[in-house]
Amino acid sequence: MSRQLPWRLADAADSPFPPAETALEQPAGLLAIGGDLQPVRLLNAYAGGIFPWFSGDEPLLWWSPDPRMVFQTDRVHLSRRFVRQLRHLEWRVTADTAFEQVMRACAQAPRPGQEGTWISEPMVKAYVDLHRLGFAHSVEVWQGDTLVGGIYGIGIGQMFFGESMFSAVSGGSKVALSALATLLRRQGVAVLDAQVENPHLLRMGAERWPRDRFLAHVRDAVQRPGQHESWAHTVGSVPVSDMLGRD
């Protein structure tokens, strides 16, 4: 008989997660409940192909959906028309210069069919802590001094787990995602986790991977040496045209 309830996590932050393969079919991908958002628990979760996702009135929920949405970092798609439009914009790209600002902008971004946000104050604090430890990163898109788009997520070894992105101006999130893929590819990171299916992500080249394929890749990639330090100085502030997939 299949398991009907999610695992309840132990209190110790470094206690192991159950195997991601044991996630429930309904609700699809729900694996565990409880625990906390301490850095060690979050890093253990991501390294096991698991992520937290819950609203403010819910207990802490942990997920590993099947299939998993991913981008191969050399296959993020921007339309030719959009790229032509960008040539007329004086946008610039930075990284790790406004991490918390990006998170809060993602929290405030409207989502069709969704009320509120899962990016609560405890989530902001937890990921800012990971950012200070060198595991959480952001990519920012600027028009002058105005933040017009951004994306953030978690990097472990040679694997990156995207969390959320936003646009304050049309196209800002597309540029942020494409720039992130370019940065990751230059670091040797082949796959960017996009978590759950979204029509917008599919149009940009996201793929559905069976969970077993995704987990096999993650378990290998997180063991490989990665860049666990700020990206700010290595990226600098560059024209958007330099970050759209042309190395």
Phi, psi and chi 1 to 4 in degrees:
 res  aa     phi    psi   chi1   chi2   chi3   chi4
   1 MET       -  135.1 -179.6  179.7  -66.2      -
   2 SER   -73.7  153.2   61.5      -      -      -
   3 ARG   -69.1  137.9 -173.8  167.6   55.3   86.1
   4 GLN  -104.5  -14.5  -59.5  -61.8  -46.7      -
   5 LEU  -125.6  150.4  -64.4  172.5      -      -
   6 PRO   -70.8  155.3   26.5  -35.0      -      -
   7 TRP   -63.7  145.1  -65.1   89.4      -      -
   8 ARG  -101.1  122.5 -178.7  165.1  -69.0  -81.8
   9 LEU   -73.8  149.4  -64.0  179.4      -      -
  10 ALA   -71.3  160.4      -      -      -      -
  11 ASP   -69.1  -34.5  -69.4  -22.5      -      -
  12 ALA   -64.7  128.9      -      -      -      -
  13 ALA   -62.0  -28.1      -      -      -      -
  14 ASP   -94.4   10.8   61.1   -8.2      -      -
  15 SER   -69.3  146.5   59.7      -      -      -
  16 PRO   -72.5  153.9   26.3  -34.3      -      -
  17 PHE   -84.7  154.1  -80.2   83.9      -      -
  18 PRO   -66.9  158.8   25.0  -33.6      -      -
  19 PRO   -57.1  137.0  -21.8   32.6      -      -
  20 ALA   -60.3  -26.5      -      -      -      -
  21 GLU   -64.4  -15.6  -67.1   90.0  -16.8      -
  22 THR   -92.5   10.0   63.9      -      -      -
  23 ALA   -60.0  151.3      -      -      -      -
  24 LEU   -69.9  154.1  -59.3 -180.0      -      -
  25 GLU   -81.5  -30.0  -66.5 -176.2    5.5      -
  26 GLN  -140.4  122.3  -68.4  -64.2  -30.6      -
  27 PRO   -61.3  138.7  -17.9   30.8      -      -
  28 ALA   -60.1  116.2      -      -      -      -
  29 GLY    93.0   -5.7      -      -      -      -
  30 LEU   -69.6  126.4  179.5   59.0      -      -
  31 LEU  -111.3  -47.7  174.8   69.3      -      -
  32 ALA  -149.0  165.0      -      -      -      -
  33 ILE  -135.8  146.1 -174.7  170.7      -      -
  34 GLY    97.3 -162.0      -      -      -      -
  35 GLY    83.7 -150.3      -      -      -      -
  36 ASP  -152.1 -175.0   51.9   48.9      -      -
  37 LEU  -113.8   31.1  -65.0  171.4      -      -
  38 GLN   -67.4  150.9  -67.6 -170.1   51.1      -
  39 PRO   -53.2  -43.2  -29.7   36.5      -      -
  40 VAL   -63.6  -38.0   64.3      -      -      -
  41 ARG   -70.6  -42.3 -165.6  179.6  -52.3 -103.3
  42 LEU   -61.2  -45.8  -77.0  168.8      -      -
  43 LEU   -64.8  -39.3  -67.0  174.2      -      -
  44 ASN   -63.6  -38.6  -75.5  -18.5      -      -
  45 ALA   -63.1  -54.0      -      -      -      -
  46 TYR   -60.1  -41.0  -77.0  101.7      -      -
  47 ALA   -63.4  -20.2      -      -      -      -
  48 GLY  -100.2   11.2      -      -      -      -
  49 GLY    76.8   28.7      -      -      -      -
  50 ILE  -124.5  145.9  -57.5  158.4      -      -
  51 PHE  -141.5  153.6   59.8   88.3      -      -
  52 PRO   -86.1  143.7   31.8  -33.2      -      -
  53 TRP  -159.3  111.3 -170.2   20.7      -      -
  54 PHE  -160.9  152.9   61.0  102.8      -      -
  55 SER   -92.8  172.2   62.9      -      -      -
  56 GLY   -60.6  -27.7      -      -      -      -
  57 ASP   -98.0    8.3   58.1  -10.9      -      -
  58 GLU  -106.3  157.7  -67.2  176.4  -29.5      -
  59 PRO   -67.9  168.7   26.3  -34.4      -      -
  60 LEU   -69.6  120.9 -147.3  167.2      -      -
  61 LEU  -115.0  142.9  -55.9  174.8      -      -
  62 TRP  -122.6  137.8  -57.0   86.8      -      -
  63 TRP  -130.7  151.7  -56.9   79.8      -      -
  64 SER  -149.6   84.5 -175.4      -      -      -
  65 PRO   -71.6  160.0   24.0  -31.6      -      -
  66 ASP  -138.7  116.5 -176.1   16.8      -      -
  67 PRO   -78.5  173.7   29.3  -36.2      -      -
  68 ARG  -111.4  137.4 -169.7   72.0  160.8 -123.6
  69 MET   -86.5  129.1  -67.2  -58.3  -65.4      -
  70 VAL  -139.2  157.2  -55.4      -      -      -
  71 PHE  -111.6  134.4  -75.0   95.2      -      -
  72 GLN   -81.0  129.5  -63.0 -167.8   54.8      -
  73 THR   -65.9  -12.5   56.9      -      -      -
  74 ASP   -99.2   12.6   61.1   -9.7      -      -
  75 ARG  -131.0   19.5  -62.5 -175.6 -174.0  178.8
  76 VAL   -72.3  129.8  174.4      -      -      -
  77 HIS  -108.1  128.1  172.8   69.8      -      -
  78 LEU  -119.3  135.1  -64.1  176.8      -      -
  79 SER   -65.7  151.3   71.1      -      -      -
  80 ARG   -60.6  -36.9  -67.5 -179.9  179.9  176.8
  81 ARG   -62.6  -43.5  178.4 -179.1  178.7 -175.5
  82 PHE   -65.3  -42.0 -179.3   62.6      -      -
  83 VAL   -62.0  -39.5  172.0      -      -      -
  84 ARG   -62.6  -40.6  -73.8 -163.6  -59.8  -91.2
  85 GLN   -62.2  -37.1  -68.2  172.7  -17.3      -
  86 LEU   -65.4  -26.2  -71.1  173.6      -      -
  87 ARG   -63.2  -20.2  -66.8  173.2 -176.8  160.5
  88 HIS   -97.4    4.1  -58.4  -72.3      -      -
  89 LEU  -110.3  136.8  -60.3  176.2      -      -
  90 GLU   -92.3   54.7  -65.6 -177.3   -4.8      -
  91 TRP   -85.2  150.6  -73.4    5.3      -      -
  92 ARG  -131.2  156.4  -60.0 -172.6   70.3   81.0
  93 VAL  -119.0  135.1  173.2      -      -      -
  94 THR  -129.8  174.2   61.7      -      -      -
  95 ALA  -141.8  140.5      -      -      -      -
  96 ASP    57.8   28.8  -76.1  -13.7      -      -
  97 THR  -104.7  -15.3   65.7      -      -      -
  98 ALA  -149.2   51.7      -      -      -      -
  99 PHE   -59.2  -53.5 -178.6   86.9      -      -
 100 GLU   -64.3  -36.5 -175.8  171.5  -14.3      -
 101 GLN   -62.2  -40.3 -172.3  176.9   -9.7      -
 102 VAL   -64.0  -45.6  168.1      -      -      -
 103 MET   -57.6  -45.9  -87.0 -157.2   79.3      -
 104 ARG   -69.3  -32.9  -66.9 -169.5 -179.8  -80.0
 105 ALA   -67.0  -39.1      -      -      -      -
 106 CYS   -62.6  -39.4  -70.8      -      -      -
 107 ALA   -63.7  -33.5      -      -      -      -
 108 GLN   -89.5  -10.2  -64.7  167.7    6.3      -
 109 ALA   -68.9  132.2      -      -      -      -
 110 PRO   -68.0  139.6   23.8  -31.6      -      -
 111 ARG  -122.2  123.5  -46.3  -77.3  177.0 -178.3
 112 PRO   -56.3  129.8  -24.9   34.0      -      -
 113 GLY    75.8   10.7      -      -      -      -
 114 GLN  -130.4  128.3  176.3 -177.7  -53.3      -
 115 GLU  -100.1  137.4  -64.4 -177.4    4.9      -
 116 GLY    73.3 -160.5      -      -      -      -
 117 THR  -149.7  152.0  179.8      -      -      -
 118 TRP   -86.5   -7.5   73.0   95.8      -      -
 119 ILE   -87.4   77.1  -52.7  174.0      -      -
 120 SER   -81.2  174.0   60.4      -      -      -
 121 GLU   -59.1  -43.5  -77.3  -59.2  -45.4      -
 122 PRO   -59.6  -36.2  -26.7   36.3      -      -
 123 MET   -66.4  -43.3  -69.9  -76.5  -84.5      -
 124 VAL   -58.8  -48.2  172.0      -      -      -
 125 LYS   -59.8  -44.7 -179.8 -176.6 -177.5  -57.4
 126 ALA   -62.7  -42.8      -      -      -      -
 127 TYR   -78.7  -29.3  -74.9   78.5      -      -
 128 VAL   -64.1  -38.4  167.2      -      -      -
 129 ASP   -60.7  -43.4  -73.0  -15.6      -      -
 130 LEU   -65.4  -35.1  -75.7  178.5      -      -
 131 HIS   -62.1  -43.8  174.9   62.0      -      -
 132 ARG   -64.9  -28.0  -70.0  171.0  179.3  153.8
 133 LEU   -83.4   -6.0  -67.5  171.1      -      -
 134 GLY    92.2   10.9      -      -      -      -
 135 PHE  -103.7  -24.8  -70.3   98.4      -      -
 136 ALA  -104.8  136.5      -      -      -      -
 137 HIS  -134.8  155.5  -58.7  -79.8      -      -
 138 SER  -132.5  152.5   60.5      -      -      -
 139 VAL  -119.9  131.5  170.3      -      -      -
 140 GLU  -116.8  144.0  -55.8   92.4   20.8      -
 141 VAL  -118.7  126.4 -175.5      -      -      -
 142 TRP  -120.4  143.1  -57.0   90.0      -      -
 143 GLN  -117.7  101.1 -176.5  173.7    1.3      -
 144 GLY    64.7 -124.6      -      -      -      -
 145 ASP   -98.7   10.1  -65.2  -31.3      -      -
 146 THR  -101.4  129.8  -59.2      -      -      -
 147 LEU   -79.7  114.4 -172.8   63.5      -      -
 148 VAL  -106.8   -7.7  -62.3      -      -      -
 149 GLY  -172.4  160.6      -      -      -      -
 150 GLY  -174.5  166.7      -      -      -      -
 151 ILE  -151.1  149.6 -171.0  169.8      -      -
 152 TYR  -142.7  162.4   76.4   94.7      -      -
 153 GLY  -178.3 -168.0      -      -      -      -
 154 ILE  -117.3  131.6  -54.5  -62.4      -      -
 155 GLY  -112.6  125.8      -      -      -      -
 156 ILE  -132.1  121.0  -54.8  175.4      -      -
 157 GLY    58.2 -127.5      -      -      -      -
 158 GLN  -108.9   43.6  -70.3 -172.1    7.1      -
 159 MET  -135.2  138.3 -177.2   67.7 -157.1      -
 160 PHE  -125.0  133.9 -164.3   88.2      -      -
 161 PHE  -112.6  103.9  -55.3   88.5      -      -
 162 GLY   -69.9  140.9      -      -      -      -
 163 GLU  -110.4  -53.2  -87.9  -64.9  -47.4      -
 164 SER  -162.4  158.8 -171.9      -      -      -
 165 MET  -144.4  164.9   59.4 -175.6  179.8      -
 166 PHE  -148.6  160.9   82.7   97.3      -      -
 167 SER  -127.9  126.1  -71.2      -      -      -
 168 ALA   -92.7  -22.2      -      -      -      -
 169 VAL  -130.1  142.9  174.6      -      -      -
 170 SER   -49.7  128.5  178.4      -      -      -
 171 GLY    93.7   -9.2      -      -      -      -
 172 GLY   -61.8  -40.8      -      -      -      -
 173 SER   -71.2  -34.2   63.4      -      -      -
 174 LYS   -61.3  -45.0  -68.8 -178.9 -177.9  179.9
 175 VAL   -64.3  -42.4  171.7      -      -      -
 176 ALA   -61.1  -43.6      -      -      -      -
 177 LEU   -65.3  -45.2  175.2   60.6      -      -
 178 SER   -63.7  -41.2 -179.6      -      -      -
 179 ALA   -65.1  -41.4      -      -      -      -
 180 LEU   -59.4  -45.3  173.2   61.7      -      -
 181 ALA   -59.9  -40.3      -      -      -      -
 182 THR   -63.7  -46.0  -61.8      -      -      -
 183 LEU   -60.6  -44.8  -71.5  174.3      -      -
 184 LEU   -64.3  -42.9  -66.3  174.3      -      -
 185 ARG   -60.7  -39.1 -172.0  168.8   64.6 -106.2
 186 ARG   -66.5  -22.6  -68.6  172.2 -179.3  174.9
 187 GLN   -91.8    0.6  -64.8  173.1   18.4      -
 188 GLY    89.0   10.6      -      -      -      -
 189 VAL   -88.3  120.4  177.1      -      -      -
 190 ALA   -92.8  -24.6      -      -      -      -
 191 VAL  -130.1  135.9  172.2      -      -      -
 192 LEU  -116.8  117.3  163.4   59.3      -      -
 193 ASP   -72.2  131.5  175.6   30.3      -      -
 194 ALA  -116.0    5.5      -      -      -      -
 195 GLN    70.0  -88.6  -63.8 -176.3  -13.2      -
 196 VAL  -119.0  158.0  -65.1      -      -      -
 197 GLU   -64.9  141.1 -175.1  168.3  -29.8      -
 198 ASN  -152.7  128.2  175.4  -55.8      -      -
 199 PRO   -56.2  -36.9  -24.6   33.7      -      -
 200 HIS   -62.2  -43.1  174.0   63.7      -      -
 201 LEU   -67.3  -39.2  -61.1 -179.3      -      -
 202 LEU   -60.8  -40.3  -71.5  169.9      -      -
 203 ARG   -64.6  -26.4  -72.5 -167.4  -65.6  -89.9
 204 MET   -91.7    4.9  -68.8 -170.4   66.8      -
 205 GLY   109.3    6.2      -      -      -      -
 206 ALA   -64.2  151.6      -      -      -      -
 207 GLU  -123.9  150.3  -54.8  172.4   12.3      -
 208 ARG   -91.4  116.4  -57.6  177.8 -174.8   91.4
 209 TRP  -107.3  133.9  -82.1   17.9      -      -
 210 PRO   -55.9  144.9  -21.1   32.1      -      -
 211 ARG   -56.9  -38.1 -176.1  168.7   52.7 -147.6
 212 ASP   -64.9  -36.6   55.9   -3.6      -      -
 213 ARG   -66.0  -44.9  178.8 -175.2  177.8 -172.4
 214 PHE   -60.7  -47.5  173.5   76.6      -      -
 215 LEU   -64.4  -37.9  -66.8  175.2      -      -
 216 ALA   -62.1  -41.3      -      -      -      -
 217 HIS   -66.4  -46.0  178.8   85.4      -      -
 218 VAL   -59.8  -46.4  167.4      -      -      -
 219 ARG   -64.3  -27.7  -71.7  164.1 -179.5  164.4
 220 ASP   -81.3  -46.2  175.4   66.4      -      -
 221 ALA   -66.1  -36.3      -      -      -      -
 222 VAL   -69.9  -16.2  -62.5      -      -      -
 223 GLN   -85.6  -10.8  -60.6  -61.5  -38.6      -
 224 ARG   -87.1  148.8  -62.2  176.9  179.5  -88.0
 225 PRO   -59.2  134.4  -21.4   32.5      -      -
 226 GLY  -129.0 -178.5      -      -      -      -
 227 GLN  -100.4   87.7 -173.7  174.6  -24.8      -
 228 HIS   -96.5   68.6  -65.3  150.7      -      -
 229 GLU  -159.5  170.7   57.4 -170.7   24.6      -
 230 SER   -61.9  141.0  174.7      -      -      -
 231 TRP   -89.4   -5.0  -64.9   -6.9      -      -
 232 ALA   -57.1  -47.8      -      -      -      -
 233 HIS   -76.2  -32.8  -63.5  -60.0      -      -
 234 THR   -72.7  -28.6   56.1      -      -      -
 235 VAL   -90.5  -43.5  174.8      -      -      -
 236 GLY    70.7 -143.1      -      -      -      -
 237 SER  -130.5  110.9  177.0      -      -      -
 238 VAL  -124.6  151.4  -61.8      -      -      -
 239 PRO   -59.0  145.7  -21.2   32.4      -      -
 240 VAL   -58.2  -31.8   66.7      -      -      -
 241 SER   -62.9  -23.5   58.7      -      -      -
 242 ASP   -79.2   -8.2  -68.7   -6.4      -      -
 243 MET  -120.0   23.7  -58.8  -59.2  -64.8      -
 244 LEU  -111.1   38.3  -63.1 -176.7      -      -
 245 GLY    91.7    4.6      -      -      -      -
 246 ARG  -106.5   99.3  -64.3 -172.9  -63.6  -86.4
 247 ASP   -81.8      -  -66.4  -32.7      -      -
